Amino acid sequence: MVTIIDVARKAGVSPKTVSNVVNNRPVVRPATRERVQEVIRELEYRPSAAARSLVTRTRRLIGFLLADIKNPAYPEMVEAIASQTHQNGFMLLLCNTGRDPVEEDHYVNLLIEQQVDGVIISSSGAEGRAAGILSRRGIQVVLFNRHPKVFNENYVGVDNEGGGYSAAGYLLALGHTRIAFFRGEPGSSTSEEREAGFRRALLENGVPMDDSQFIFGDFRVGKSREAATALLTRRDRPTAIFAANDVMAIAVMDVALRLGLRVPEDLAVVGFDDIPIASSSPIGLTTVRSDLRTMAEEATRLLLELVRDPHHPGHLNPIRKILPVALQIRRTSGGRVGDPVRSPPPPASTA
């Protein structure tokens, strides 16, 4: 294995000079820098990450803890986080828990063992143990998209409640009163906040609610299909469905079509997230758009700032950054297809 001493000896300089070149410090003469870089290429020298971490006190390693990589909303977010970390000289360690608490504990231990500089967590349930464990170890944490019921970490998300309110309000404006809501994973803040917005819209418009219109879809295709089949074969089936994510909304549409129902003539359907397939011509799903890429980039940017700056205000007073959402009207709701309808203004970010 080629060492920094080997490079220094062949280039006729000190190891310190090689280190300055490798770390791009502007203290080396151009001619010397060029000679050292040529030797580095010739010997195929690769700096030791472990050695560098002893000097810089950073591993340049970021973890991303997520719940379900099969969710179509995640690839765009993962790509954005990976791109952002790479551009800033960090590596990304991807940890897919599969919603398994045992797997989450395993990955938390792995992240601690690897001495990562920070972790973005998108798998938080109601308890959110992972964030607390990592924070107590001195590892910087940013909660992303989801958060536990009680938390004291920096957080980047979207206006879920405002989006749920807009979606339900739009269906009410179209004349629907029998509207079902498809819930996501139990304990998920995204599902609960979207449901809160849905309930607020119905309450403000004097539309009665009962338990039968709140359906468990678990954010997944299989469970949503089973639930939709039971719901849509009832004599008092709803005329509209608002699902807490697009995956469930598309699963509902599939079941409706199999049962001979027309979308949107017999059943209006609205989702949440605006995953790439939602806007495709065969689907044309009306949905609440949350800018997944921007949300991922904001979370990564905040985490890197916390890692690099020990005086960042987020160390003392956790930042809550809430991004706006917009209702994208397409064919599945039966309304006029046009420009996005903005949701109510989101809560202001706090620091």
C-alpha positions in Angstrom: 0.0 0.0 0.0 1.5 3.3 -1.1 1.9 5.8 1.8 2.3 9.6 1.9 6.0 9.0 2.7 6.4 7.0 -0.5 4.9 10.0 -2.5 7.1 12.5 -0.6 10.3 10.5 -1.2 9.7 10.1 -5.0 8.6 13.7 -5.4 11.5 15.0 -3.4 9.4 16.9 -0.9 8.3 16.5 2.7 5.2 14.5 3.8 3.7 17.8 5.0 3.9 19.2 1.4 2.1 16.2 0.1 -0.6 16.6 2.7 -1.0 20.3 1.6 -1.4 19.2 -2.0 -3.9 16.4 -1.1 -6.0 18.8 1.0 -5.7 21.6 -1.7 -4.1 24.1 0.7 -2.9 27.2 -1.2 0.6 27.1 0.3 2.4 25.0 -2.3 4.1 26.5 -5.3 2.5 25.6 -8.6 5.5 23.8 -10.0 5.8 21.7 -6.8 2.1 21.0 -6.7 2.2 19.7 -10.3 5.2 17.5 -9.5 3.5 16.0 -6.4 0.2 15.4 -8.3 2.1 13.6 -11.1 3.7 11.3 -8.5 0.3 10.7 -6.9 -1.2 9.7 -10.2 1.9 7.5 -11.1 1.8 5.6 -7.7 -2.0 5.6 -7.6 -1.8 7.0 -4.1 -5.1 7.1 -2.1 -5.2 9.1 1.2 -6.2 7.1 4.2 -9.6 8.1 5.5 -8.8 6.9 9.0 -5.6 9.0 9.1 -7.3 12.0 7.7 -10.0 11.8 10.3 -7.4 11.9 13.1 -6.3 15.3 11.7 -9.6 16.8 10.6 -11.7 15.2 13.4 -14.2 14.2 10.8 -14.8 10.9 8.9 -16.6 12.8 6.0 -19.3 10.1 6.3 -23.0 10.8 6.4 -25.7 8.2 7.2 -29.3 8.2 5.8 -31.7 6.1 7.8 -34.9 5.4 5.9 -37.9 3.2 6.4 -38.8 1.7 3.0 -36.6 1.9 -0.1 -39.4 0.4 -2.1 -41.5 3.5 -1.7 -41.4 5.3 -5.1 -41.0 8.6 -3.3 -37.5 7.7 -2.1 -35.3 7.3 -5.2 -35.4 11.0 -6.0 -34.7 11.9 -2.4 -31.8 9.4 -2.1 -30.3 10.7 -5.3 -30.6 14.3 -4.1 -28.9 13.5 -0.8 -26.2 11.4 -2.4 -25.4 14.2 -4.9 -25.3 16.9 -2.2 -23.0 14.9 0.0 -20.7 14.0 -2.9 -20.4 17.6 -4.0 -19.3 18.5 -0.5 -16.7 15.7 -0.2 -18.7 13.4 2.0 -19.7 9.7 1.4 -23.2 8.5 2.0 -24.1 5.3 4.0 -27.6 4.2 3.1 -29.5 2.3 5.8 -32.9 0.8 4.8 -34.7 -0.4 7.9 -37.7 -2.0 6.1 -39.8 -0.6 9.0 -38.2 -3.2 11.3 -37.3 -1.9 14.8 -34.6 -4.6 15.1 -33.1 -3.5 11.8 -33.2 0.1 12.9 -31.3 -0.7 16.1 -28.8 -2.7 14.0 -28.2 0.3 11.7 -28.0 2.8 14.6 -25.2 0.7 16.2 -23.4 0.5 12.8 -23.6 4.2 12.3 -22.1 4.7 15.8 -19.3 2.2 15.1 -18.5 3.9 11.8 -18.2 7.2 13.7 -20.3 9.0 11.1 -20.4 12.8 11.2 -24.1 13.1 10.9 -27.3 11.2 10.1 -30.5 12.1 8.2 -33.4 10.2 9.6 -36.5 9.5 7.6 -37.7 6.5 9.5 -39.0 8.1 12.6 -42.1 6.6 14.1 -44.0 7.9 17.2 -41.2 7.1 19.6 -38.2 8.1 17.5 -35.5 6.3 19.6 -32.8 6.5 16.9 -32.5 10.2 16.9 -32.0 10.4 20.7 -29.4 7.6 20.8 -27.3 9.2 18.0 -27.6 12.7 19.5 -26.4 11.5 22.9 -23.3 10.1 21.1 -22.5 13.5 19.8 -23.6 12.6 16.2 -25.4 15.4 14.4 -29.0 14.5 13.4 -31.5 16.1 11.1 -35.0 14.6 11.0 -36.4 14.5 7.5 -40.0 14.2 6.3 -41.1 12.4 9.5 -40.7 13.2 13.1 -41.7 11.5 16.4 -44.4 12.9 18.6 -41.9 14.5 21.0 -38.5 15.5 19.6 -35.7 18.0 20.1 -33.7 17.7 16.9 -33.5 19.8 13.7 -36.2 19.0 11.3 -37.0 19.6 7.6 -40.5 18.6 6.3 -43.5 19.9 4.3 -46.8 21.4 5.3 -48.6 18.1 5.6 -51.6 19.5 7.4 -52.0 22.3 4.9 -51.9 19.8 2.1 -54.5 17.6 3.6 -56.7 20.6 4.2 -56.4 21.7 0.6 -57.1 18.3 -0.8 -60.2 17.8 1.3 -61.4 21.3 0.7 -61.1 20.8 -3.1 -63.1 17.6 -3.0 -65.8 19.3 -0.9 -65.9 22.2 -3.4 -66.6 19.6 -6.2 -69.7 18.5 -4.2 -68.4 15.4 -2.5 -69.5 14.7 1.1 -68.9 11.0 1.3 -65.1 11.1 1.3 -62.8 8.4 2.7 -59.3 8.9 4.0 -56.6 6.2 3.5 -54.2 6.3 6.4 -50.5 5.5 6.2 -48.2 3.7 8.6 -49.4 3.8 12.2 -47.5 6.4 14.2 -46.3 8.2 11.0 -46.3 12.0 11.5 -46.9 12.5 7.8 -50.1 10.4 7.8 -51.4 11.9 11.1 -50.8 15.5 10.0 -52.4 14.9 6.6 -55.4 13.4 8.4 -55.6 16.4 10.7 -55.9 18.7 7.7 -58.5 16.5 6.2 -60.5 16.5 9.4 -60.3 20.2 9.8 -61.6 20.9 6.3 -64.6 18.6 6.9 -65.3 20.0 10.3 -65.2 23.6 9.0 -67.7 22.7 6.3 -70.1 20.9 8.7 -69.6 17.5 7.1 -70.1 14.7 9.6 -67.3 12.1 10.1 -67.3 8.5 11.5 -64.7 5.8 11.9 -65.9 3.9 8.8 -64.4 6.5 6.5 -60.9 6.2 7.9 -59.2 3.3 6.2 -55.8 1.7 7.0 -53.7 1.5 3.9 -50.2 1.4 5.6 -48.6 3.4 2.7 -48.4 0.1 0.8 -50.0 -1.3 -2.4 -51.0 -4.7 -1.0 -52.8 -3.5 2.1 -54.4 -0.6 0.2 -55.8 -3.0 -2.4 -57.3 -5.2 0.3 -58.9 -2.2 2.1 -60.1 -0.6 -1.1 -61.8 -3.8 -2.3 -63.7 -4.0 1.0 -64.6 -0.3 0.9 -65.7 0.0 -2.7 -68.0 -3.1 -2.6 -70.0 -1.6 0.2 -73.5 -0.3 -0.6 -72.6 3.1 0.9 -69.2 3.4 -0.7 -67.7 6.8 -0.9 -67.8 9.1 -3.9 -64.2 10.3 -3.3 -61.0 9.1 -1.7 -58.1 11.1 -0.4 -55.0 8.9 0.3 -52.1 9.9 2.5 -49.7 9.0 -0.3 -49.7 8.4 -4.1 -48.9 4.7 -3.7 -52.2 4.1 -1.9 -54.1 6.4 -4.3 -52.9 4.5 -7.3 -53.7 1.2 -5.6 -57.3 2.4 -5.0 -57.6 3.4 -8.6 -56.5 0.0 -9.7 -59.2 -1.7 -7.5 -61.9 0.7 -8.7 -61.2 -0.1 -12.3 -61.2 -3.8 -11.6 -64.6 -3.4 -10.0 -66.0 -1.6 -13.0 -66.0 1.9 -11.4 -65.0 4.9 -13.5 -62.4 7.3 -12.2 -63.3 10.1 -11.8 -67.0 9.7 -12.9 -67.9 7.2 -10.2 -65.0 7.8 -7.8 -62.7 10.8 -7.4 -59.2 10.0 -6.2 -56.6 12.4 -4.7 -53.1 11.4 -3.4 -50.1 13.1 -1.8 -46.4 13.5 -2.8 -46.6 13.7 -6.6 -44.2 10.8 -7.3 -43.0 10.7 -10.9 -45.6 8.2 -12.2 -48.5 10.3 -10.8 -48.2 12.8 -13.7 -48.0 10.1 -16.4 -50.8 10.3 -19.0 -52.5 6.9 -18.2 -52.8 7.9 -14.5 -53.1 11.7 -14.3 -53.4 11.6 -10.5 -54.6 14.7 -8.7 -52.3 15.0 -5.8 -50.7 17.3 -3.3 -47.2 18.0 -4.6 -44.4 18.2 -2.0 -41.0 19.0 -3.6 -39.2 15.9 -2.5 -35.8 16.9 -4.1 -35.8 20.3 -2.5 -36.8 18.8 0.9 -33.9 16.3 0.6 -31.4 19.0 -0.4 -32.5 21.3 2.4 -32.1 18.5 5.0 -28.6 17.6 3.7 -27.5 21.2 3.6 -28.6 21.8 7.2 -26.9 18.6 8.4 -23.6 19.6 6.7 -23.8 23.0 8.2 -24.2 21.5 11.7 -21.3 19.1 11.1 -18.9 21.9 9.9 -19.9 24.7 12.3 -19.8 24.1 16.0 -21.4 27.5 16.5 -24.4 26.9 14.2 -27.6 28.1 15.9 -29.2 24.7 15.3 -27.0 23.3 18.0 -28.8 25.3 20.7 -32.2 25.8 19.3 -33.4 23.1 16.9 -34.6 24.5 13.6 -38.0 23.5 12.2 -38.1 24.1 8.4 -41.5 23.5 6.8 -41.7 23.7 3.0 -44.9 24.6 1.2 -47.0 22.2 -0.9 -49.4 22.7 -3.8 -52.4 20.8 -5.1 -51.8 19.5 -8.6 -55.2 19.1 -10.3 -55.3 16.3 -12.9 -58.0 14.1 -14.3 -58.7 11.7 -11.3 -60.5 14.3 -9.3 -63.0 15.2 -12.0 -62.4 18.9 -11.6 -61.0 21.4 -14.1 -57.4 20.6 -15.0 -55.4 23.7 -14.5 -52.7 25.5 -12.6 -51.8 24.2 -9.1 -54.0 25.5 -6.3 -51.8 26.6 -3.4 -52.3 25.4 0.1 -52.7 27.7 3.0 -49.4 29.4 4.0 -47.2 26.9 6.0 -46.0 27.7 9.6 -43.0 29.9 9.6 -39.6 28.2 10.1 -38.1 28.7 13.6 -34.6 28.6 14.9 
